[in-house]
Amino acid sequence: MNTDRKSASKESMKPQFPDSSAIDFFKYDRERQTMDIGYKNGSLYRYFDVIEDENTGLEEAESKGAYVNRVIKKHQYMILRKRTA
């Protein structure tokens, strides 16, 4: 069993809290290739079929909101929580 991959997978599940005016947090699940994004307006979305390179791109993007708009929002999604106001 490759424990490095397993521990890396657990690491990918930890939420990240970027300095962003639009995004409160994002969390990537490498095994399921899903990304949960919590927005500052209180909404929470799950995006499907997000590849690891796209997660890395978001982590490294200077503007997280612009990257999400350009790359992540092209994926199928499910609303987990609607905006709160």
GROMACS elastic network, one bead per residue, 0.5 to 0.9 nm:
[ bonds ]
;  ai    aj funct       b0    kb
    1     4     6  0.89304   500
    1     5     6  0.89000   500
    1     6     6  0.85820   500
    2     5     6  0.57030   500
    2     6     6  0.66281   500
    2     7     6  0.89565   500
    3     7     6  0.60055   500
    3     8     6  0.83414   500
    4     7     6  0.52551   500
    4     8     6  0.60020   500
    4     9     6  0.84860   500
    5     9     6  0.60302   500
    5    10     6  0.86631   500
    6     9     6  0.50509   500
    6    10     6  0.64194   500
    6    11     6  0.87260   500
    7    10     6  0.50409   500
    7    11     6  0.62317   500
    7    12     6  0.87336   500
    8    12     6  0.63041   500
    8    13     6  0.89156   500
    8    30     6  0.88259   500
    9    12     6  0.51270   500
    9    13     6  0.67429   500
    9    29     6  0.72021   500
    9    30     6  0.59742   500
    9    31     6  0.70212   500
   10    13     6  0.52782   500
   10    14     6  0.71551   500
   10    29     6  0.82277   500
   10    30     6  0.86546   500
   11    14     6  0.55942   500
   12    15     6  0.79538   500
   12    27     6  0.70409   500
   12    28     6  0.54433   500
   12    29     6  0.58162   500
   12    30     6  0.63584   500
   13    27     6  0.57442   500
   13    28     6  0.54841   500
   13    29     6  0.52668   500
   13    30     6  0.76971   500
   14    26     6  0.86132   500
   14    27     6  0.60107   500
   14    28     6  0.75630   500
   14    29     6  0.87536   500
   15    25     6  0.62100   500
   15    26     6  0.55033   500
   15    28     6  0.75830   500
   15    36     6  0.87529   500
   16    24     6  0.85983   500
   16    25     6  0.54053   500
   16    26     6  0.54466   500
   16    27     6  0.62554   500
   16    59     6  0.85083   500
   17    20     6  0.83717   500
   17    23     6  0.79923   500
   17    24     6  0.60476   500
   17    26     6  0.68102   500
   18    23     6  0.71166   500
   18    24     6  0.69104   500
   18    25     6  0.64115   500
   18    26     6  0.81333   500
   18    59     6  0.83919   500
   18    64     6  0.76023   500
   19    23     6  0.80315   500
   19    24     6  0.81886   500
   19    64     6  0.83661   500
   20    23     6  0.54494   500
   20    24     6  0.70643   500
   20    25     6  0.89447   500
   20    40     6  0.87866   500
   20    63     6  0.74190   500
   20    64     6  0.65131   500
   20    65     6  0.70533   500
   21    24     6  0.79440   500
   21    39     6  0.89801   500
   21    40     6  0.72294   500
   21    64     6  0.89029   500
   21    65     6  0.77339   500
   22    38     6  0.89784   500
   22    39     6  0.58330   500
   22    40     6  0.53751   500
   22    41     6  0.77667   500
   22    64     6  0.81234   500
   22    65     6  0.59633   500
   23    26     6  0.75412   500
   23    37     6  0.71433   500
   23    38     6  0.61413   500
   23    40     6  0.54660   500
   23    41     6  0.86044   500
   23    64     6  0.73227   500
   23    65     6  0.65966   500
   24    37     6  0.76150   500
   24    38     6  0.53338   500
   24    39     6  0.50150   500
   24    40     6  0.50950   500
   24    41     6  0.86072   500
   24    42     6  0.84141   500
   25    36     6  0.81758   500
   25    37     6  0.58567   500
   25    38     6  0.51585   500
   25    39     6  0.69910   500
   25    40     6  0.85548   500
   26    35     6  0.68248   500
   26    36     6  0.55124   500
   26    38     6  0.61866   500
   26    39     6  0.87014   500
   27    34     6  0.83418   500
   27    35     6  0.55476   500
   27    36     6  0.51682   500
   27    37     6  0.65627   500
   27    38     6  0.87801   500
   27    55     6  0.89083   500
   28    32     6  0.87569   500
   28    33     6  0.71886   500
   28    34     6  0.59161   500
   28    36     6  0.65011   500
   28    37     6  0.87904   500
   28    50     6  0.83818   500
   28    52     6  0.83617   500
   28    55     6  0.67811   500
   29    32     6  0.55644   500
   29    33     6  0.54736   500
   29    34     6  0.52626   500
   29    35     6  0.62151   500
   29    36     6  0.84014   500
   29    50     6  0.89362   500
   29    52     6  0.89827   500
   30    34     6  0.70185   500
   30    35     6  0.86435   500
   30    50     6  0.85123   500
   30    51     6  0.77029   500
   30    52     6  0.66270   500
   31    34     6  0.80988   500
   32    35     6  0.88442   500
   32    48     6  0.81285   500
   32    49     6  0.77982   500
   32    50     6  0.87629   500
   33    47     6  0.84970   500
   33    48     6  0.62997   500
   33    49     6  0.51127   500
   33    50     6  0.50675   500
   33    51     6  0.59527   500
   33    52     6  0.74472   500
   34    46     6  0.65695   500
   34    47     6  0.54984   500
   34    49     6  0.60066   500
   34    50     6  0.56283   500
   34    51     6  0.81933   500
   35    45     6  0.81171   500
   35    46     6  0.55617   500
   35    47     6  0.51341   500
   35    48     6  0.67532   500
   35    49     6  0.84925   500
   35    50     6  0.66257   500
   35    55     6  0.79767   500
   35    72     6  0.86404   500
   36    44     6  0.69374   500
   36    45     6  0.55949   500
   36    47     6  0.63243   500
   36    80     6  0.89312   500
   37    43     6  0.83176   500
   37    44     6  0.57039   500
   37    45     6  0.53703   500
   37    46     6  0.64566   500
   37    47     6  0.79789   500
   38    41     6  0.83383   500
   38    42     6  0.67122   500
   38    43     6  0.58897   500
   38    45     6  0.65450   500
   38    46     6  0.89233   500
   38    81     6  0.89061   500
   39    42     6  0.55424   500
   39    43     6  0.54015   500
   39    44     6  0.62538   500
   39    45     6  0.82702   500
   39    83     6  0.82153   500
   40    43     6  0.73739   500
   40    83     6  0.87373   500
   41    82     6  0.88346   500
   41    83     6  0.54747   500
   41    84     6  0.63495   500
   41    85     6  0.68994   500
   42    81     6  0.75514   500
   42    82     6  0.70020   500
   42    84     6  0.52325   500
   42    85     6  0.77604   500
   43    79     6  0.76897   500
   43    80     6  0.75488   500
   43    81     6  0.50982   500
   43    84     6  0.67797   500
   44    78     6  0.87787   500
   44    79     6  0.61899   500
   44    80     6  0.53072   500
   44    82     6  0.66365   500
   44    83     6  0.76392   500
   45    77     6  0.66002   500
   45    78     6  0.57722   500
   45    80     6  0.54540   500
   45    81     6  0.69952   500
   45    82     6  0.84600   500
   46    76     6  0.84765   500
   46    77     6  0.53845   500
   46    78     6  0.52534   500
   46    79     6  0.64590   500
   46    80     6  0.68257   500
   47    50     6  0.68288   500
   47    72     6  0.72493   500
   47    73     6  0.75568   500
   47    74     6  0.88758   500
   47    75     6  0.59345   500
   47    76     6  0.57932   500
   47    78     6  0.66435   500
   47    79     6  0.89168   500
   48    51     6  0.89895   500
   48    75     6  0.60477   500
   48    76     6  0.55556   500
   48    77     6  0.59458   500
   48    78     6  0.83379   500
   49    75     6  0.68506   500
   49    76     6  0.76931   500
   50    53     6  0.83046   500
   50    54     6  0.63937   500
   50    55     6  0.72080   500
   50    72     6  0.72844   500
   50    75     6  0.72057   500
   51    54     6  0.54488   500
   51    55     6  0.66916   500
   51    56     6  0.89517   500
   52    55     6  0.50105   500
   52    56     6  0.62241   500
   52    57     6  0.85013   500
   53    57     6  0.60091   500
   53    58     6  0.86244   500
   54    58     6  0.62229   500
   54    59     6  0.85995   500
   54    71     6  0.74407   500
   54    72     6  0.74942   500
   55    58     6  0.51365   500
   55    59     6  0.62416   500
   55    60     6  0.86831   500
   55    72     6  0.88265   500
   56    60     6  0.61649   500
   56    61     6  0.84353   500
   57    60     6  0.51905   500
   57    61     6  0.58094   500
   57    67     6  0.77974   500
   58    61     6  0.50632   500
   58    62     6  0.84730   500
   58    63     6  0.84530   500
   58    64     6  0.60634   500
   58    65     6  0.89589   500
   58    67     6  0.62501   500
   58    68     6  0.72186   500
   58    71     6  0.88139   500
   58    72     6  0.86489   500
   59    62     6  0.86181   500
   59    64     6  0.77565   500
   60    63     6  0.88181   500
   60    64     6  0.83801   500
   61    64     6  0.56233   500
   61    65     6  0.89360   500
   61    66     6  0.84487   500
   61    67     6  0.65468   500
   62    66     6  0.86732   500
   62    67     6  0.84190   500
   63    66     6  0.53931   500
   63    67     6  0.63135   500
   63    68     6  0.87338   500
   64    67     6  0.51374   500
   64    68     6  0.61364   500
   64    69     6  0.86084   500
   65    68     6  0.51210   500
   65    69     6  0.61571   500
   65    70     6  0.85751   500
   66    69     6  0.50883   500
   66    70     6  0.60603   500
   66    71     6  0.84719   500
   67    70     6  0.50723   500
   67    71     6  0.57561   500
   67    72     6  0.71401   500
   67    73     6  0.89698   500
   68    71     6  0.54043   500
   68    73     6  0.59234   500
   68    74     6  0.87666   500
   69    72     6  0.63315   500
   69    73     6  0.54607   500
   69    74     6  0.78999   500
   70    73     6  0.67753   500
   70    74     6  0.74321   500
   71    74     6  0.59129   500
   71    75     6  0.79435   500
   72    75     6  0.58407   500
   73    76     6  0.76290   500
   73    77     6  0.79387   500
   74    77     6  0.88228   500
   79    82     6  0.66116   500
   81    84     6  0.84507   500
